Amino acid sequence: MSRPICIIDDDEDVRGVMCFALEFEGLKSLTFGSGFEAEEKLSQMPEAEYPGMILVDYMMPEMNGIEFITRIYEKYPDTLAKIPIALSTARFSDETAELPAGAMRLEKPVDLNQFIKMAREYSKTPINEQNIAF
């Protein structure tokens, strides 16, 4: 069974491109336009339906990507925090340099080949067995 890849980005075009790339490779996607929307839906999912990984944009209104990651790690340490999370950002600054431990970073523009490689691995690996390095 293949797990979907979760894309959280307020830009509909970015979500569309990422979803298209995943679908082209035969992978499933799950998309949200905000961190709050994603948190609400993901927190209601049974663990068996969790996405294989989450890609969250840094620059979003209301809650940025680092705030989302921190919130997930603090509120859901035994559930959602087990899902690998990557921050997607073109903005490397003091704010984005300090990612919570365990989070990954994908530089924008996202290298689709690297993203697809990650997505392939994370979509097929059970959450509790993930220890993939990129």
MDAnalysis code that builds the backbone (N, CA, C; Angstrom):
import MDAnalysis as mda
import numpy as np

u = mda.Universe.empty(402, n_residues=134, atom_resindex=np.repeat(np.arange(134), 3), trajectory=True)
u.add_TopologyAttr("name", ["N", "CA", "C"] * 134)
u.add_TopologyAttr("resid", np.arange(1, 135))
u.add_TopologyAttr("resname", ["MET", "SER", "ARG", "PRO", "ILE", "CYS", "ILE", "ILE", "ASP", "ASP", "ASP", "GLU", "ASP", "VAL", "ARG", "GLY", "VAL", "MET", "CYS", "PHE", "ALA", "LEU", "GLU", "PHE", "GLU", "GLY", "LEU", "LYS", "SER", "LEU", "THR", "PHE", "GLY", "SER", "GLY", "PHE", "GLU", "ALA", "GLU", "GLU", "LYS", "LEU", "SER", "GLN", "MET", "PRO", "GLU", "ALA", "GLU", "TYR", "PRO", "GLY", "MET", "ILE", "LEU", "VAL", "ASP", "TYR", "MET", "MET", "PRO", "GLU", "MET", "ASN", "GLY", "ILE", "GLU", "PHE", "ILE", "THR", "ARG", "ILE", "TYR", "GLU", "LYS", "TYR", "PRO", "ASP", "THR", "LEU", "ALA", "LYS", "ILE", "PRO", "ILE", "ALA", "LEU", "SER", "THR", "ALA", "ARG", "PHE", "SER", "ASP", "GLU", "THR", "ALA", "GLU", "LEU", "PRO", "ALA", "GLY", "ALA", "MET", "ARG", "LEU", "GLU", "LYS", "PRO", "VAL", "ASP", "LEU", "ASN", "GLN", "PHE", "ILE", "LYS", "MET", "ALA", "ARG", "GLU", "TYR", "SER", "LYS", "THR", "PRO", "ILE", "ASN", "GLU", "GLN", "ASN", "ILE", "ALA", "PHE"])
u.atoms.positions = np.array([
    [0.843, -1.190, 0.000],
    [0.000, 0.000, 0.000],
    [0.882, 1.246, 0.000],
    [0.566, 2.161, -0.849],
    [1.319, 3.405, -0.971],
    [0.635, 4.508, -0.164],
    [1.429, 5.214, 0.610],
    [0.899, 6.336, 1.394],
    [0.939, 7.610, 0.551],
    [-0.062, 8.488, 0.694],
    [-0.017, 9.754, -0.048],
    [1.067, 10.675, 0.519],
    [1.447, 11.635, -0.274],
    [2.383, 12.670, 0.155],
    [1.567, 13.932, 0.386],
    [1.722, 14.528, 1.548],
    [0.950, 15.711, 1.922],
    [1.706, 16.977, 1.516],
    [1.028, 17.852, 0.794],
    [1.579, 19.136, 0.359],
    [0.774, 20.238, 1.042],
    [1.458, 21.097, 1.806],
    [0.797, 22.230, 2.457],
    [1.429, 23.505, 1.903],
    [0.659, 24.247, 1.140],
    [1.153, 25.489, 0.534],
    [-0.050, 26.366, 0.232],
    [0.062, 27.656, 0.517],
    [-1.048, 28.575, 0.265],
    [-1.169, 28.933, -1.215],
    [-0.157, 28.598, -2.008],
    [-0.172, 28.897, -3.445],
    [-0.757, 27.699, -4.203],
    [-1.938, 27.896, -4.766],
    [-2.637, 26.822, -5.472],
    [-1.826, 26.288, -6.654],
    [-1.100, 27.179, -7.337],
    [-0.287, 26.742, -8.478],
    [0.837, 25.808, -8.033],
    [1.473, 26.134, -6.921],
    [2.549, 25.279, -6.399],
    [1.982, 23.913, -6.030],
    [0.843, 23.910, -5.334],
    [0.212, 22.629, -4.978],
    [-0.093, 21.826, -6.241],
    [-0.587, 22.512, -7.263],
    [-0.927, 21.829, -8.512],
    [0.280, 21.199, -9.184],
    [1.391, 21.912, -9.245],
    [2.606, 21.382, -9.868],
    [3.126, 20.180, -9.081],
    [3.150, 20.299, -7.767],
    [3.648, 19.202, -6.935],
    [2.754, 17.963, -7.081],
    [1.459, 18.178, -7.083],
    [0.519, 17.057, -7.248],
    [0.674, 16.410, -8.610],
    [0.827, 17.234, -9.648],
    [1.014, 16.707, -10.997],
    [2.272, 15.843, -11.057],
    [3.363, 16.337, -10.455],
    [4.622, 15.575, -10.456],
    [4.440, 14.234, -9.746],
    [3.733, 14.246, -8.628],
    [3.482, 12.997, -7.897],
    [2.622, 12.047, -8.721],
    [1.537, 12.563, -9.275],
    [0.633, 11.731, -10.062],
    [1.333, 11.155, -11.294],
    [2.199, 11.956, -11.917],
    [2.959, 11.498, -13.077],
    [3.806, 10.282, -12.723],
    [4.275, 10.238, -11.481],
    [5.095, 9.123, -10.997],
    [4.260, 8.003, -10.381],
    [2.933, 8.134, -10.461],
    [2.057, 7.098, -9.921],
    [1.854, 7.178, -8.420],
    [2.151, 8.342, -7.831],
    [2.004, 8.528, -6.389],
    [0.765, 9.358, -6.080],
    [0.250, 9.189, -4.897],
    [-0.940, 9.922, -4.466],
    [-0.528, 11.167, -3.680],
    [-1.422, 12.147, -3.681],
    [-1.154, 13.363, -2.917],
    [-2.372, 13.727, -2.070],
    [-2.089, 14.539, -1.081],
    [-3.094, 15.075, -0.167],
    [-2.688, 16.526, 0.020],
    [-3.569, 17.486, -0.325],
    [-3.151, 18.879, -0.298],
    [-4.001, 19.732, 0.629],
    [-3.345, 20.767, 1.158],
    [-4.011, 21.731, 2.028],
    [-3.456, 23.117, 1.731],
    [-4.312, 24.129, 1.865],
    [-3.913, 25.505, 1.611],
    [-3.395, 26.241, 2.829],
    [-3.466, 25.606, 4.010],
    [-2.950, 26.257, 5.227],
    [-2.560, 25.207, 6.254],
    [-1.703, 25.620, 7.169],
    [-1.287, 24.736, 8.250],
    [-2.436, 24.374, 9.169],
    [-3.313, 25.330, 9.421],
    [-4.454, 25.057, 10.301],
    [-5.380, 24.005, 9.688],
    [-5.652, 24.142, 8.386],
    [-6.497, 23.178, 7.696],
    [-5.850, 21.790, 7.736],
    [-4.551, 21.731, 7.464],
    [-3.839, 20.457, 7.477],
    [-3.870, 19.827, 8.866],
    [-3.600, 20.628, 9.886],
    [-3.604, 20.097, 11.249],
    [-4.979, 19.515, 11.604],
    [-6.013, 20.250, 11.267],
    [-7.368, 19.792, 11.587],
    [-7.656, 18.437, 10.940],
    [-7.364, 18.318, 9.651],
    [-7.674, 17.075, 8.926],
    [-6.750, 15.930, 9.337],
    [-5.450, 16.214, 9.446],
    [-4.495, 15.166, 9.794],
    [-4.727, 14.635, 11.204],
    [-5.095, 15.502, 12.133],
    [-5.291, 15.071, 13.520],
    [-6.515, 14.168, 13.671],
    [-7.394, 14.181, 12.694],
    [-8.593, 13.341, 12.737],
    [-8.408, 12.008, 12.009],
    [-7.288, 11.842, 11.333],
    [-7.036, 10.619, 10.562],
    [-6.558, 9.491, 11.466],
    [-6.971, 8.283, 11.149],
    [-6.365, 7.142, 11.839],
    [-4.916, 6.976, 11.345],
    [-4.052, 6.479, 12.189],
    [-2.639, 6.352, 11.841],
    [-2.434, 5.538, 10.560],
    [-3.264, 4.567, 10.323],
    [-3.138, 3.733, 9.120],
    [-3.316, 4.543, 7.829],
    [-3.919, 5.732, 7.922],
    [-4.142, 6.574, 6.742],
    [-3.185, 7.762, 6.658],
    [-2.233, 7.866, 7.579],
    [-1.287, 8.988, 7.565],
    [-0.538, 9.058, 6.238],
    [-0.202, 10.273, 5.819],
    [0.650, 10.395, 4.640],
    [2.056, 9.877, 4.947],
    [2.785, 9.526, 3.892],
    [4.158, 9.060, 4.068],
    [5.106, 10.157, 4.476],
    [4.815, 11.380, 4.050],
    [5.596, 12.551, 4.448],
    [4.758, 13.798, 4.227],
    [5.211, 14.883, 4.835],
    [4.552, 16.185, 4.696],
    [5.579, 17.170, 4.159],
    [5.209, 17.897, 3.124],
    [6.012, 19.004, 2.614],
    [5.235, 20.271, 2.909],
    [5.821, 21.159, 3.727],
    [5.116, 22.375, 4.131],
    [5.923, 23.599, 3.705],
    [5.244, 24.562, 3.122],
    [5.866, 25.812, 2.695],
    [6.184, 26.669, 3.913],
    [7.280, 27.407, 3.837],
    [7.634, 28.292, 4.946],
    [6.735, 29.528, 4.986],
    [6.623, 30.234, 3.864],
    [5.909, 31.509, 3.822],
    [4.423, 31.308, 3.562],
    [3.645, 31.297, 4.637],
    [2.190, 31.197, 4.525],
    [1.576, 32.153, 5.536],
    [0.416, 32.710, 5.208],
    [-0.250, 33.583, 6.175],
    [-0.780, 32.768, 7.358],
    [-1.010, 33.410, 8.446],
    [-1.580, 32.832, 9.668],
    [-0.608, 31.934, 10.424],
    [-0.020, 30.933, 9.778],
    [0.928, 30.034, 10.425],
    [1.977, 29.646, 9.390],
    [3.239, 30.021, 9.640],
    [4.268, 29.660, 8.668],
    [4.683, 28.202, 8.859],
    [5.530, 27.709, 7.981],
    [5.920, 26.302, 8.002],
    [6.614, 25.868, 9.277],
    [7.495, 26.712, 9.816],
    [8.189, 26.352, 11.061],
    [7.202, 26.315, 12.218],
    [6.272, 27.245, 12.243],
    [5.239, 27.218, 13.288],
    [4.403, 25.943, 13.174],
    [4.092, 25.528, 11.952],
    [3.338, 24.286, 11.751],
    [4.115, 23.090, 12.293],
    [5.386, 22.992, 11.903],
    [6.208, 21.859, 12.345],
    [6.312, 21.837, 13.868],
    [6.609, 22.990, 14.457],
    [6.731, 23.085, 15.917],
    [5.431, 22.669, 16.591],
    [4.329, 23.146, 16.061],
    [3.010, 22.819, 16.626],
    [2.739, 21.312, 16.570],
    [3.040, 20.693, 15.438],
    [2.828, 19.247, 15.279],
    [3.700, 18.487, 16.274],
    [4.968, 18.860, 16.377],
    [5.885, 18.170, 17.286],
    [5.467, 18.328, 18.751],
    [4.934, 19.491, 19.098],
    [4.547, 19.735, 20.494],
    [3.189, 19.134, 20.844],
    [2.203, 19.274, 19.952],
    [0.841, 18.809, 20.251],
    [0.614, 17.323, 20.000],
    [1.374, 16.753, 19.065],
    [1.116, 15.376, 18.644],
    [2.403, 14.542, 18.636],
    [3.150, 14.521, 19.735],
    [4.455, 13.836, 19.726],
    [4.373, 12.338, 19.460],
    [3.269, 11.718, 19.815],
    [3.148, 10.272, 19.648],
    [2.357, 9.864, 18.418],
    [1.898, 10.843, 17.640],
    [1.098, 10.511, 16.462],
    [1.637, 11.241, 15.234],
    [1.142, 12.437, 14.959],
    [1.524, 13.158, 13.736],
    [3.016, 13.478, 13.656],
    [3.658, 13.644, 14.789],
    [5.089, 13.967, 14.793],
    [5.939, 12.815, 14.259],
    [5.355, 11.641, 14.117],
    [6.079, 10.496, 13.544],
    [6.199, 10.598, 12.031],
    [5.374, 11.435, 11.421],
    [5.404, 11.603, 9.963],
    [6.594, 12.500, 9.607],
    [7.461, 12.080, 8.689],
    [8.563, 12.951, 8.272],
    [8.022, 14.246, 7.668],
    [8.617, 15.362, 8.071],
    [8.181, 16.672, 7.591],
    [9.369, 17.401, 6.981],
    [9.155, 17.983, 5.801],
    [10.174, 18.791, 5.140],
    [9.633, 20.201, 4.952],
    [10.454, 21.195, 5.271],
    [10.126, 22.605, 5.064],
    [10.633, 23.001, 3.692],
    [9.764, 23.611, 2.907],
    [10.146, 24.087, 1.593],
    [10.275, 25.605, 1.663],
    [11.477, 26.103, 1.347],
    [11.703, 27.540, 1.454],
    [12.780, 28.021, 0.495],
    [12.598, 29.229, 0.013],
    [13.620, 29.902, -0.776],
    [14.325, 30.918, 0.109],
    [13.850, 31.030, 1.327],
    [14.323, 32.058, 2.245],
    [15.168, 31.425, 3.339],
    [16.478, 31.489, 3.154],
    [17.369, 30.973, 4.178],
    [17.812, 32.137, 5.039],
    [17.303, 32.150, 6.247],
    [17.607, 33.225, 7.183],
    [17.722, 32.622, 8.567],
    [17.901, 33.477, 9.552],
    [17.947, 32.995, 10.929],
    [16.658, 32.273, 11.289],
    [15.535, 32.732, 10.746],
    [14.245, 32.122, 11.049],
    [14.161, 30.690, 10.540],
    [14.670, 30.442, 9.343],
    [14.548, 29.105, 8.761],
    [15.753, 28.230, 9.077],
    [16.811, 28.792, 9.627],
    [18.005, 28.014, 9.947],
    [17.754, 27.069, 11.105],
    [16.891, 27.441, 12.016],
    [16.634, 26.655, 13.222],
    [15.378, 25.807, 13.069],
    [15.478, 24.779, 12.276],
    [14.351, 23.856, 12.138],
    [14.265, 22.974, 13.377],
    [13.060, 22.609, 13.777],
    [12.946, 21.642, 14.879],
    [13.683, 20.347, 14.520],
    [14.286, 19.712, 15.506],
    [15.030, 18.465, 15.292],
    [14.149, 17.448, 14.582],
    [14.701, 16.824, 13.575],
    [13.977, 15.806, 12.838],
    [13.362, 16.305, 11.544],
    [13.152, 17.611, 11.435],
    [12.575, 18.166, 10.212],
    [13.654, 18.285, 9.134],
    [13.220, 18.180, 7.889],
    [14.127, 18.305, 6.750],
    [13.859, 19.638, 6.049],
    [14.727, 19.985, 5.128],
    [14.554, 21.219, 4.363],
    [14.713, 20.911, 2.879],
    [13.812, 21.469, 2.069],
    [13.931, 21.405, 0.615],
    [13.970, 22.836, 0.105],
    [15.055, 23.167, -0.561],
    [15.218, 24.522, -1.069],
    [14.324, 24.757, -2.273],
    [13.713, 25.958, -2.322],
    [12.922, 26.366, -3.481],
    [13.827, 27.103, -4.451],
    [13.640, 26.964, -5.711],
    [12.639, 26.084, -6.302],
    [13.002, 24.635, -6.008],
    [11.989, 23.871, -5.654],
    [12.190, 22.477, -5.278],
    [12.685, 21.684, -6.478],
    [13.745, 20.932, -6.260],
    [14.259, 20.022, -7.278],
    [13.273, 18.858, -7.346],
    [12.486, 18.805, -8.415],
    [11.438, 17.778, -8.516],
    [12.005, 16.362, -8.488],
    [13.198, 16.164, -9.035],
    [13.803, 14.827, -8.985],
    [14.085, 14.408, -7.545],
    [14.635, 15.323, -6.753],
    [14.907, 15.027, -5.343],
    [13.597, 14.802, -4.589],
    [12.616, 15.646, -4.854],
    [11.326, 15.513, -4.191],
    [10.667, 14.172, -4.518],
    [10.684, 13.785, -5.786],
    [10.071, 12.522, -6.195],
    [10.822, 11.346, -5.567],
    [12.133, 11.438, -5.492],
    [12.912, 10.374, -4.850],
    [12.477, 10.216, -3.393],
    [12.367, 11.333, -2.694],
    [11.907, 11.301, -1.306],
    [10.494, 10.735, -1.222],
    [9.630, 11.231, -2.074],
    [8.228, 10.815, -2.052],
    [8.092, 9.313, -2.290],
    [8.851, 8.796, -3.240],
    [8.806, 7.358, -3.511],
    [9.169, 6.549, -2.263],
    [10.258, 6.936, -1.618],
    [10.711, 6.207, -0.430],
    [9.720, 6.321, 0.724],
    [9.286, 7.538, 1.014],
    [8.401, 7.737, 2.153],
    [6.997, 7.199, 1.919],
    [6.567, 7.120, 0.670],
    [5.221, 6.627, 0.409],
    [5.110, 5.116, 0.614],
    [6.238, 4.431, 0.576],
    [6.170, 2.976, 0.705],
    [6.691, 2.441, 2.039],
    [7.215, 3.295, 2.889],
    [7.786, 2.860, 4.154],
    [6.818, 3.105, 5.296],
    [6.543, 2.089, 6.114],
    [5.670, 2.316, 7.281],
    [6.227, 3.422, 8.172],
    [5.360, 4.259, 8.709],
    [5.747, 5.408, 9.515],
    [6.730, 5.028, 10.621],
    [6.469, 3.952, 11.325],
    [7.309, 3.593, 12.452],
    [8.658, 3.002, 12.044],
    [8.892, 2.811, 10.761],
    [10.160, 2.266, 10.287],
    [10.961, 3.277, 9.475],
    [10.535, 4.522, 9.433],
    [11.197, 5.498, 8.569],
    [12.461, 6.038, 9.211],
    [13.536, 5.911, 8.475],
    [14.827, 6.454, 8.874],
    [15.636, 6.640, 7.596],
    [15.106, 7.413, 6.692],
    [15.675, 7.588, 5.369],
    [16.454, 8.906, 5.337],
    [17.663, 8.863, 4.822],
    [18.476, 10.075, 4.744],
    [18.544, 10.572, 3.305],
    [18.377, 11.887, 3.121],
    [18.474, 12.507, 1.794],
    [19.435, 13.658, 1.847],
])
